Amino acid sequence: VIDYMGDDTSIVQSARVSYGKGTKQVSTDKGLIKYLMRHWHSTPFEMCEIKYHIKLPIFIARQWIRHRTANVNEISGRYSVLNPEFYIPDKIYDQGKLNKQMSGNEIKCDHTKQLYTEYINNSYKQYNTYKMLIDRGVSKEMARIGLPLNMYTEFYWCIDLHNLMNFIKLRSAINAQHEIKEYSDAMKELISDLCPHTISSFNKYY
């Protein structure tokens, strides 16, 4: 988190304006937030906004950007020479049998793992060619086209708490891809001090 606006207090202030006398039975901030969360009266959570600076592999960014409820400003390969940073997984998995989107069991076959290693190492070859093309005068926007999806990108991501929790529901779920789940879990942890009652209630009900 690099910046934020609002916290648990902002949420309950908004709720009390909205619900008026109906909140008198919920006397504490913590109790009111639990009530809002339990019934998913989610509008008051929009009163809190968080801005993250995120660095992640491009293939995860493509999943991430499907959540169209945030403001995004990403580094541009049209203006900058990109850095040779690549995500290299420690393990590889076969295709899931129950869910066609998911990975399944870890692959132990040495020949398959060696093939995957060679495949991933092509990332560095692609980057070297990219730099050579730029050095020969090819424009950055053209040279970047052949770069691989495991290359890191980065962006600023500004989102309200309501939509962040929707993101976390999906991306911290058991069927989410491991890599994006790690980011989602970390983002929730980063705001646990900012909105402790909200995150405590979120963990209880979702």
N, C-alpha and C positions, 0 to 999 in steps of 0.2 A: 504494500500500500504506500503510495507516495502523497496522497491527498485525500481528504474526505470532507463531506458536509453533513452534519447531523449525527445522531446516535440514538440510544434507547429513549432519551428524553424527547427528542424530536418526534419520535414515533407516537408516544403516548399523548403528546400535546395535540398532534393532528387527530388522533382518535377521539380525544375528548371534545374537540370542536365538532367532529362529525357525528358522534353519538349523543352528545349533550347529556341530559339527565340519565340516559341509559347506562352510563358508566359508573354511577354512584355505587352500585353494588360491587364493583371491582375497585377496591380502595387503593391498591398499590400499583406502582408502575409494573412490577413483575407480574402481578396477577392480571393486569389488563393485557399485557403482551401475550401471556399464555392464552387468554381468551381469544385474542385476535388470531393467534397462530392455530389454535385448535379448530376454529371455525373458518380459517383461511379468509378472514376479512383483511385483504392484503393491501388495500390502498394506502393506509398509514405508513407502511414500510417503504413506500416510494419517497418519503420525506428524507430519507438518508441516502446519500450518494457516495460512492467510493471510486477512486481512480487508481488503477494498477499500472505498473510498468512491467510488461511481460516479455520474456525471451523464451522462445519455444521453436521446435522444428516445424517446418512449413506444413507437413502432413497433419500435424495437430492443429495448426492455425486454420486449415481448411475446414476441419470439424467445428472449431471454435466460432468461426465467422458466421456459421449458420444461425447463431443466436443473434438475431437482428434487433435486439432491444438495448444496445449499448452504443456509445460513440467510440469510434476507433480511428487512430492515426498511426499508420504503419510505416516503418522505414522503407524508402523507395530505392529499388535497384536501378531506377532511371537516373538518379542523381548521385548515388554513392556506389563506390566499389565495395561489394559485399565481402565479409570476412570468411575465411575457410574454417568454419565451425560446423561440425556434423554430429547428429545423434547416432550413436552406435549401440544397439541393444545388446544386453548381456546374454539373452536367451532368445531362441526362436520357437514358434509354436505351430502346430498344424491347424487346419480349419476346424472350427467348432461344429459339432454334430447337431446340437439342438438349436443353435442360433447362427444363422448363416453370416451374420455380421461379426461374430466374435471369433477370437482364437480359441484353440482347444488345449491339447496337452503339449508339453514341451517335447521338442524333437531331439532325439539322442543320436541319430545317425551321423557319424563323423563325416561321411561324404557330403551329406546335405548341408551340414554346418560349414564345411569348407567352401562349398559353392556359395553359400550365403555371405561368408566372409569376403570372398573374391568380388561378389556383387556389390557389397557395401564399400569396399576399397576403391571401386570405380568412382566414388564421390570425389576423391582427391584428384584423380585423373581428369575428371570433368572440370574441377575448379582450376587446375593448372592450364587447361585449354582455354577456359574463360579469361584468365589473366593474360594469356598470350594474345588472344583476340583483341582485348582492350589495348595492349601494348602496340598492336599493329593498326590501331585506329578505329576498330569496330566500336560502334556506340554502345554505351552501357546497357541501354534498353534492349538491344539486339543480342549482345553477348550473354546476358543472364538467362536467355530462353532455355538453354540446355542444362541448367543447374538442377541438382536432384532435390527430391522432396524431404530428405533428411537434413537439409541445411537449415541452420537457425535463422529465424527472423525475429523482429521485436516490434512491439507496438504499445501505445498507451490505450488503455481500455477503461472507460468511465461508464458506470452502470448504477442504477438505483438498487436498493437492498431487496426489494420485491423481485425484480428480475434476476438478481444474483442468486437468490434462493432457488428460483426455477432452474437456473443453470446448474446449481449444485445438486438438485434433485436428480437431474439427468446424468450429469457427468461424474458424480460420486457414486452412482448406482453400481450394483454388482456386475451388470452387463456392459458397463462402459469400458472403453479401451484403457488399458493400464496406464499409459502415458498421460492421457488427459485427466484421468482420475487423480493422479498425483498432484496435478496443478489445482484441480477443483478442491481437493482436501486441504491443500496448503492455503488457498484463498479463504476458505472458511475459518481456518485456524488464525489467519492474520487479522480477522475482524472480531475474533472472540473477545478481545479486551475492549474494543470499540462499542460493541453491542452485546454484552454478556447475557442479558435476559432474553434477547431475541434468539441468539444462537443456542442457548440452553433449551428454550422452548422448541426451536426447530429440530434439535436432536431428539427431543422427546416424541414429537408427533410425526416426524418424517425421517 
